[in-house]
């Protein structure tokens, strides 16, 4: 099943919850058993059990869509050539069911090409065999162009049949379907770096916050399996490496659907059986898909918070180019008050004790600190020395200074992109905003205006770092991304997936 919601921060290769405030998808996102989110004519569409349909102009804010003429259980959708194929199941008994295909040349009801045609049954179960023909997942092999359907539920095997990519219909209808896995449902497939992956949902469904749904995966060098997990257990024997389980406020993730945005950016759609922030409703979500050691990893969408933005290549931090002040103030090298070490204490004739901060070998003097907790440096403490107007940017060693601490927060009313809102990036405690300028350069403007050059998107890359891009660059004809220049410079440049100059780590402060 699939769901949308806000999620969070991480460091380079680790996927860990960390940033302060998570952001759910906006608008109407209630859906159960969603299809893979799919794009058509600039809009995003998703279909669910019972005929639920959602549509979005940007992939962030969702609203009710138009139901397809054939409805049922857990549909899936794929775009091949000039057609959109939808596969949708219906049970007529506990395990007696059929998966039907319908197709249209558009998903937009306002288009003259919007017309659903019936394509017939592509898989079925008779109520006796060890399979339940529901929960279809359709996969186009990028290496061969062959089309495959996986389907099934806990009542028997996950099965696989081949389809005709020209018509979407079943090929070799008299051949027995291939058994791939047990103890799961809501299956789908994908390909990555020479491996085929079978993803399926384990655990109980349809019980709200008491649902045990979780997404697991196995892999094979062959599209037909066998699919084995990281411990060597075949999914036909109940194996499966955990991709995503329940988290603090969202319960029961399921129904994986791959979204490949190109340039090394991948995401996946899913649902949660229960979003506790939405009263336990089943909702849609979209999350980044990362890779580590040949296995998919569930990433996190950007969260709101006060953060460090660090170049993964240089290890230096993005900062406003002003003179910094050490956190806690500068150390002054002055001799402590009182008699020199070893001198008699006044009026006693006895040797004096160690000077303040400790004696020799104790790390005293300038190494003793200030004797109390040093709070985070606030802009108000040092900004009186900052110039007015626009200020340049640079990279520098991170020292937790105010000009290095950025507040990243959703830009209200600015819309979004697939899975997230656009963000504003400001110096913490101020309105000074990171802005793109003509020619692909950067500045910190004196205030946030909400202009496109001040709106930023964060896409998590396969290694867990981030690509950071402005919504628009004045006078530019192509998208550009934040890019390190050596260890001290920063600019905007066309994104190069093969370079680490545009990989950024986001660290909570």
C-alpha positions as CSV (number, residue, x, y, z in Angstrom):
1,X,0.0,0.0,0.0
2,X,1.2,3.5,-0.4
3,X,1.1,6.8,1.5
4,X,2.5,10.4,1.6
5,X,3.8,12.3,4.5
6,X,6.7,14.4,5.9
7,X,9.9,12.8,6.8
8,X,13.3,13.6,7.8
9,X,17.1,14.3,7.8
10,X,20.2,12.2,7.6
11,X,23.9,12.0,7.3
12,X,26.0,10.8,4.4
13,X,25.3,7.1,4.1
14,X,23.2,6.6,7.2
15,X,19.4,6.8,7.0
16,X,18.4,8.1,10.4
17,X,15.6,10.1,11.8
18,X,16.9,13.4,13.1
19,X,15.4,16.8,12.0
20,X,12.9,18.5,14.2
21,X,9.6,18.8,12.3
22,X,8.4,16.3,9.7
23,X,6.2,17.4,6.8
24,X,3.2,15.4,5.4
25,X,1.9,15.7,1.9
26,X,-0.6,18.5,1.5
27,X,-4.2,18.5,0.7
28,X,-6.4,15.3,0.3
29,X,-4.2,12.3,0.6
30,X,-6.5,9.6,2.0
31,X,-6.1,6.5,0.0
32,X,-5.6,2.7,0.5
33,X,-3.6,0.4,-1.7
34,X,-2.4,3.1,-4.1
35,X,-1.0,2.5,-7.5
36,X,2.5,3.7,-8.4
37,X,2.2,7.5,-8.7
38,X,2.4,8.4,-12.4
39,X,2.8,11.6,-14.4
40,X,0.7,12.6,-17.4
41,X,0.8,16.0,-19.2
42,X,2.5,17.7,-16.2
43,X,0.2,16.4,-13.5
44,X,0.5,13.4,-11.1
45,X,-2.1,10.7,-10.7
46,X,-2.7,7.8,-8.3
47,X,-5.5,5.3,-8.0
48,X,-6.5,3.1,-5.0
49,X,-8.8,0.4,-3.8
50,X,-12.5,1.1,-4.2
51,X,-12.0,3.6,-7.0
52,X,-10.3,6.3,-5.0
53,X,-8.4,8.7,-7.3
54,X,-6.1,11.6,-6.5
55,X,-4.4,14.2,-8.7
56,X,-1.8,16.8,-8.1
57,X,-0.3,19.7,-10.1
58,X,3.1,19.5,-8.4
59,X,3.3,16.2,-6.6
60,X,3.0,18.0,-3.2
61,X,-0.6,19.2,-2.8
62,X,-3.2,16.6,-3.7
63,X,-7.0,16.7,-4.4
64,X,-9.7,14.3,-5.4
65,X,-9.4,13.0,-9.0
66,X,-11.7,11.2,-11.5
67,X,-12.5,7.6,-10.8
68,X,-11.6,5.1,-13.6
69,X,-14.6,3.2,-15.1
70,X,-13.3,-0.1,-13.7
71,X,-12.6,-0.1,-10.0
72,X,-11.6,-2.8,-7.5
73,X,-8.6,-3.8,-5.4
74,X,-5.1,-2.3,-5.4
75,X,-4.7,-1.1,-9.0
76,X,-1.4,-0.4,-10.6
77,X,-0.6,1.9,-13.6
78,X,2.2,2.1,-16.2
79,X,2.9,4.3,-19.2
80,X,4.3,2.6,-22.3
81,X,4.4,4.4,-25.6
82,X,1.2,6.4,-26.1
83,X,-0.9,4.4,-23.6
84,X,-1.5,4.2,-19.9
85,X,-2.3,0.7,-18.8
86,X,-4.2,0.1,-15.5
87,X,-4.4,-3.3,-13.9
88,X,-7.1,-3.7,-11.3
89,X,-8.3,-6.8,-9.4
90,X,-11.7,-7.9,-8.1
91,X,-12.5,-10.9,-5.8
92,X,-15.6,-12.9,-6.2
93,X,-14.7,-15.3,-3.4
94,X,-12.0,-15.4,-0.7
95,X,-9.3,-16.4,-3.2
96,X,-11.3,-16.4,-6.4
97,X,-10.5,-13.4,-8.4
98,X,-9.3,-11.8,-11.6
99,X,-7.0,-9.0,-12.7
100,X,-8.4,-6.9,-15.6
101,X,-6.5,-4.4,-17.8
102,X,-7.9,-1.2,-19.1
103,X,-6.1,1.5,-21.1
104,X,-6.3,5.1,-22.1
105,X,-4.1,7.5,-24.0
106,X,-4.4,10.1,-21.3
107,X,-5.2,10.3,-17.6
108,X,-6.6,13.8,-17.8
109,X,-10.4,13.8,-18.1
110,X,-10.2,17.2,-19.9
111,X,-8.0,15.7,-22.7
112,X,-9.6,14.5,-26.0
113,X,-7.4,11.4,-25.6
114,X,-9.1,10.4,-22.3
115,X,-11.0,7.3,-23.1
116,X,-10.7,4.0,-21.2
117,X,-10.8,0.8,-23.2
118,X,-11.3,-2.7,-21.8
119,X,-8.3,-5.0,-22.4
120,X,-9.5,-8.2,-20.8
121,X,-8.3,-10.5,-18.0
122,X,-4.5,-11.0,-17.6
123,X,-4.5,-13.2,-14.5
124,X,-7.0,-15.1,-12.4
125,X,-7.4,-17.5,-9.5
126,X,-10.1,-20.2,-9.2
127,X,-10.5,-20.2,-5.4
128,X,-8.9,-23.6,-5.1
129,X,-5.3,-23.1,-6.3
130,X,-2.7,-21.6,-3.9
131,X,-2.9,-18.1,-5.1
132,X,-5.2,-15.1,-4.9
133,X,-5.2,-12.9,-8.1
134,X,-5.2,-9.5,-6.5
135,X,-2.6,-6.7,-5.9
136,X,-1.1,-6.4,-9.3
137,X,2.3,-4.8,-9.8
138,X,3.5,-4.1,-13.4
139,X,7.2,-3.9,-14.4
140,X,8.9,-3.0,-17.7
141,X,12.4,-4.5,-17.9
142,X,14.7,-1.6,-19.0
143,X,17.3,-4.1,-20.3
144,X,15.0,-6.1,-22.6
145,X,11.8,-4.2,-23.0
146,X,9.8,-7.2,-21.8
147,X,6.7,-6.5,-19.6
148,X,5.9,-8.5,-16.4
149,X,3.1,-8.7,-13.9
150,X,3.5,-9.9,-10.3
151,X,0.4,-10.5,-8.2
152,X,-0.9,-12.3,-5.2
153,X,-1.6,-12.1,-1.5
154,X,-1.1,-14.1,1.8
155,X,-3.5,-16.7,0.5
156,X,-0.9,-18.5,-1.5
157,X,2.0,-17.5,-3.7
158,X,3.2,-14.2,-5.3
159,X,3.1,-15.1,-8.9
160,X,4.6,-13.7,-12.2
161,X,3.3,-13.7,-15.7
162,X,4.5,-12.0,-18.9
163,X,2.6,-9.3,-20.7
164,X,2.8,-7.9,-24.2
165,X,4.3,-4.4,-24.0
166,X,2.5,-3.4,-27.3
167,X,-1.0,-4.2,-26.0
168,X,-0.7,-4.7,-22.2
169,X,-2.4,-8.1,-22.6
170,X,-1.2,-11.5,-21.3
171,X,1.4,-13.4,-23.3
172,X,1.6,-17.2,-23.2
173,X,-1.8,-17.5,-21.5
174,X,-1.6,-21.3,-21.3
175,X,1.7,-21.3,-19.4
176,X,1.5,-21.8,-15.7
177,X,2.4,-18.6,-13.7
178,X,5.7,-18.7,-11.9
179,X,5.7,-18.8,-8.1
180,X,8.1,-16.2,-6.6
181,X,7.3,-15.6,-2.9
182,X,5.0,-16.5,0.0
183,X,3.7,-14.8,3.2
184,X,3.3,-11.4,1.5
185,X,1.2,-9.3,-0.9
186,X,1.2,-5.9,-2.8
187,X,4.3,-7.0,-4.8
188,X,6.2,-5.0,-7.4
189,X,9.6,-5.2,-9.2
190,X,12.4,-2.9,-10.2
191,X,15.9,-3.2,-11.8
192,X,19.2,-1.6,-10.5
193,X,22.8,-2.2,-11.5
194,X,22.5,-5.7,-12.9
195,X,20.0,-7.0,-10.2
196,X,16.2,-7.5,-10.4
197,X,14.4,-6.7,-7.1
198,X,11.1,-8.1,-5.9
199,X,9.4,-5.9,-3.3
200,X,6.5,-7.1,-1.3
201,X,4.5,-6.2,1.8
202,X,4.6,-8.4,4.8
203,X,2.5,-8.3,8.0
204,X,-1.2,-7.7,8.6
205,X,-3.2,-5.1,6.8
206,X,-6.5,-3.2,7.0
207,X,-6.5,-2.8,10.8
208,X,-5.5,0.9,11.1
209,X,-2.9,1.5,13.8
210,X,-2.9,-2.2,14.6
211,X,-1.6,-3.1,11.2
212,X,1.7,-4.8,10.9
213,X,2.5,-3.9,7.3
214,X,6.1,-3.5,6.3
215,X,8.0,-3.5,3.0
216,X,10.6,-6.2,2.3
217,X,12.8,-7.0,-0.7
218,X,14.8,-9.8,-2.3
219,X,17.0,-9.8,-5.4
220,X,18.0,-11.9,-8.3
221,X,20.3,-11.8,-11.4
222,X,17.3,-13.0,-13.4
223,X,13.9,-11.4,-13.9
224,X,12.3,-14.7,-13.1
225,X,14.1,-15.2,-9.8
226,X,14.8,-16.8,-7.4
227,X,14.7,-13.7,-5.2
228,X,16.9,-14.0,-2.2
229,X,17.4,-11.6,0.8
230,X,20.6,-10.4,2.3
231,X,20.8,-13.4,4.6
232,X,20.5,-15.8,1.7
233,X,16.9,-16.8,2.4
234,X,14.7,-17.2,-0.7
235,X,11.4,-15.2,-0.7
236,X,9.6,-18.5,-1.7
237,X,10.6,-19.6,1.8
238,X,9.4,-16.4,3.5
239,X,12.6,-14.4,3.2
240,X,12.8,-10.6,2.6
241,X,15.2,-7.8,3.7
242,X,13.4,-5.0,5.5
243,X,13.1,-1.8,3.5
244,X,10.6,0.1,5.6
245,X,8.6,-0.5,8.7
246,X,6.4,1.6,11.0
247,X,7.8,4.8,12.4
248,X,6.8,7.1,15.3
249,X,3.7,8.6,13.8
250,X,3.0,6.5,10.8
251,X,2.0,2.8,11.0
252,X,2.1,0.0,8.4
253,X,3.9,1.1,5.2
254,X,3.1,-0.9,2.1
255,X,2.5,-0.9,-1.7
256,X,5.9,0.2,-3.0
257,X,5.9,2.0,-6.4
258,X,9.2,3.2,-8.0
259,X,9.5,6.8,-9.3
260,X,12.6,7.4,-11.3
261,X,13.2,11.2,-11.8
262,X,16.5,10.7,-13.7
263,X,20.0,12.1,-12.8
264,X,20.3,9.5,-10.1
265,X,17.2,10.7,-8.2
266,X,14.7,8.0,-7.3
267,X,11.7,8.1,-5.1
268,X,8.9,5.7,-4.2
269,X,5.2,6.0,-3.5
270,X,3.6,4.0,-0.8
271,X,0.8,4.2,1.8
272,X,0.6,4.0,5.5
273,X,-2.2,2.0,7.0
274,X,-2.5,4.7,9.7
275,X,-1.2,8.3,10.0
276,X,-1.6,9.2,13.6
277,X,-1.5,12.9,12.8
278,X,-4.5,12.4,10.5
279,X,-6.6,10.5,13.0
280,X,-5.3,7.1,11.9
281,X,-6.4,7.4,8.3
282,X,-4.7,5.5,5.5
283,X,-2.7,8.0,3.5
284,X,-0.4,8.4,0.5
285,X,3.3,9.2,0.9
286,X,6.4,9.7,-1.4
287,X,9.9,9.1,-0.1
288,X,13.4,9.1,-1.5
289,X,14.9,5.8,-2.5
290,X,18.6,5.4,-1.6
291,X,21.1,2.5,-2.3
292,X,23.7,1.0,-0.1
293,X,25.8,-2.1,-0.8
294,X,23.5,-3.2,-3.6
295,X,20.2,-2.9,-1.6
296,X,17.5,-0.2,-1.6
297,X,17.2,2.0,1.5
298,X,14.2,4.1,2.4
299,X,15.3,7.8,2.5
300,X,13.7,10.8,4.2
301,X,12.3,14.0,2.9
302,X,13.7,17.2,4.1
303,X,12.5,18.4,7.5
304,X,12.2,21.8,9.0
305,X,14.9,22.8,11.4
306,X,18.1,24.8,12.1
307,X,20.8,23.0,10.2
308,X,24.4,23.0,8.8
309,X,24.7,22.7,5.1
310,X,28.1,21.0,4.4
311,X,29.8,20.1,1.2
312,X,30.2,16.3,1.0
313,X,33.2,16.8,-1.2
314,X,35.1,19.4,0.7
315,X,33.8,18.9,4.3
316,X,33.3,22.7,4.6
317,X,30.1,24.5,5.5
318,X,28.0,27.0,3.6
319,X,28.2,30.4,5.4
320,X,27.4,34.0,4.8
321,X,30.7,35.8,4.1
322,X,31.0,37.9,7.2
323,X,33.7,38.0,10.0
324,X,32.9,35.3,12.5
325,X,32.9,35.6,16.2
326,X,33.9,32.4,18.2
327,X,31.0,30.9,20.1
328,X,31.2,32.0,23.7
329,X,33.5,34.9,22.8
330,X,37.2,35.2,22.1
331,X,39.7,33.7,24.6
332,X,41.9,36.4,26.3
333,X,45.4,35.4,27.4
334,X,45.6,37.3,30.7
335,X,47.2,36.2,33.9
336,X,44.7,35.1,36.6
337,X,44.4,37.5,39.6
338,X,46.3,36.5,42.7
339,X,49.9,35.7,43.7
340,X,52.1,33.9,41.2
341,X,52.1,30.1,41.6
342,X,54.1,28.9,44.6
343,X,54.1,32.4,46.3
344,X,52.8,32.8,49.8
345,X,49.2,33.6,50.1
346,X,48.7,37.1,51.6
347,X,48.7,37.2,55.4
348,X,49.3,33.4,55.7
349,X,52.9,32.6,54.9
350,X,51.6,29.4,53.3
351,X,52.2,28.6,49.6
352,X,49.2,29.7,47.4
353,X,47.1,27.0,45.7
354,X,46.8,26.5,42.0
355,X,45.7,29.5,40.0
356,X,42.1,29.7,38.7
357,X,41.6,27.0,36.1
358,X,44.0,24.6,37.7
359,X,47.7,24.2,38.1
360,X,50.4,22.7,35.8
361,X,49.2,19.6,33.9
362,X,45.5,20.3,34.6
363,X,44.7,22.2,31.3
364,X,44.1,25.4,33.2
365,X,44.4,29.0,31.9
366,X,43.3,29.5,28.4
367,X,42.3,25.9,28.2
368,X,40.0,25.9,31.1
369,X,36.9,27.2,29.3
370,X,34.4,29.6,30.9
371,X,33.0,27.4,33.6
372,X,29.5,27.1,32.3
373,X,27.5,25.7,29.3
374,X,27.9,27.8,26.2
375,X,24.6,28.2,24.4
376,X,24.3,28.2,20.6
377,X,25.4,31.4,19.1
378,X,22.4,33.6,18.0
379,X,22.4,36.0,15.2
380,X,21.2,38.8,17.5
381,X,24.5,38.5,19.4
382,X,26.7,39.3,16.5
383,X,24.6,40.7,13.6
384,X,25.2,44.3,14.6
385,X,28.6,43.9,12.9
386,X,27.2,42.4,9.7
387,X,26.8,44.6,6.6
388,X,23.4,45.6,5.4
389,X,22.1,44.6,2.0
390,X,23.1,41.5,0.0
391,X,26.1,39.5,1.2
392,X,28.2,36.9,-0.6
393,X,28.5,33.2,0.3
394,X,31.5,31.0,0.8
395,X,32.5,27.6,2.3
396,X,34.5,27.5,5.6
397,X,35.3,25.1,8.4
398,X,32.2,24.7,10.5
399,X,32.5,26.3,14.0
400,X,28.8,26.6,14.9
401,X,28.8,30.3,14.3
402,X,25.6,32.3,13.5
403,X,26.5,32.9,9.9
404,X,26.7,29.1,9.4
405,X,23.4,28.2,11.0
406,X,20.6,28.0,8.4
407,X,16.9,27.7,9.1
408,X,15.2,25.5,6.5
409,X,11.4,25.8,6.6
410,X,8.5,25.3,4.2
411,X,7.7,28.4,2.2
412,X,4.0,28.9,2.9
413,X,1.8,29.2,-0.2
414,X,4.7,28.5,-2.6
415,X,3.6,25.0,-3.7
416,X,6.1,22.2,-4.0
417,X,7.5,19.3,-6.1
418,X,7.2,15.5,-6.0
419,X,6.9,14.6,-2.3
420,X,7.9,17.9,-0.7
421,X,7.1,21.6,-0.4
422,X,9.5,24.3,-1.6
423,X,11.7,25.6,1.2
424,X,13.1,28.9,2.3
425,X,16.7,29.0,3.6
426,X,17.5,31.8,5.9
427,X,20.2,32.6,8.5
428,X,18.7,31.4,11.7
429,X,17.0,34.1,13.7
430,X,16.9,36.5,10.7
431,X,15.0,37.1,7.4
432,X,18.3,37.0,5.4
433,X,17.6,34.6,2.6
434,X,19.7,32.4,0.4
435,X,19.0,33.6,-3.2
436,X,20.0,32.7,-6.7
437,X,21.2,35.6,-8.9
438,X,21.5,36.1,-12.6
439,X,24.5,34.3,-14.1
440,X,24.1,31.4,-11.7
441,X,25.6,33.0,-8.7
442,X,24.4,33.2,-5.1
443,X,23.8,35.8,-2.5
444,X,22.2,36.2,0.9
445,X,19.5,38.8,0.4
446,X,18.5,41.1,3.2
447,X,14.9,39.7,3.3
448,X,12.8,36.8,2.1
449,X,10.4,37.9,-0.6
450,X,9.1,34.5,-1.8
451,X,10.4,35.0,-5.3
452,X,11.2,31.8,-7.3
453,X,15.0,32.4,-6.9
454,X,14.5,32.2,-3.1
455,X,12.5,28.9,-3.2
456,X,14.6,25.7,-2.8
457,X,14.0,22.0,-3.4
458,X,16.0,19.2,-1.7
459,X,16.3,15.9,-3.4
460,X,18.0,13.1,-1.5
461,X,20.5,11.2,-3.7
462,X,21.3,7.5,-3.8
463,X,24.1,7.9,-1.2
464,X,22.0,9.8,1.3
465,X,23.4,13.3,0.5
466,X,21.3,16.1,-1.0
467,X,20.9,17.9,-4.2
468,X,19.8,21.5,-3.5
469,X,18.2,23.5,-6.4
470,X,16.4,26.9,-6.6
471,X,13.0,26.8,-8.2
472,X,14.3,29.3,-10.8
473,X,17.5,31.2,-11.6
474,X,17.0,34.6,-13.2
475,X,17.8,34.6,-16.9
476,X,18.8,30.9,-16.8
477,X,17.5,28.5,-19.4
478,X,18.1,25.3,-17.5
479,X,17.8,24.0,-13.9
480,X,20.9,24.6,-11.7
481,X,22.1,23.1,-8.4
482,X,24.2,24.3,-5.5
483,X,27.8,23.5,-6.4
484,X,31.0,23.6,-4.4
485,X,34.1,25.2,-6.0
486,X,37.2,23.8,-4.3
487,X,37.0,24.0,-0.5
488,X,36.0,27.6,-0.2
489,X,33.8,28.6,-3.0
490,X,30.1,28.0,-4.0
491,X,28.1,28.7,-7.1
492,X,25.2,27.3,-9.1
493,X,25.8,24.9,-12.0
494,X,24.0,22.3,-14.1
495,X,23.6,19.1,-12.1
496,X,26.1,16.4,-12.9
497,X,25.1,13.1,-11.3
498,X,28.7,11.8,-11.7
499,X,30.3,14.6,-9.7
500,X,30.3,15.0,-5.9
501,X,30.6,18.8,-6.1
502,X,26.8,19.0,-5.8
503,X,26.3,16.6,-3.0
504,X,25.5,18.2,0.3
505,X,25.1,16.8,3.8
506,X,22.5,18.4,6.1
507,X,23.3,18.2,9.8
508,X,21.0,19.2,12.6
509,X,22.1,22.0,14.9
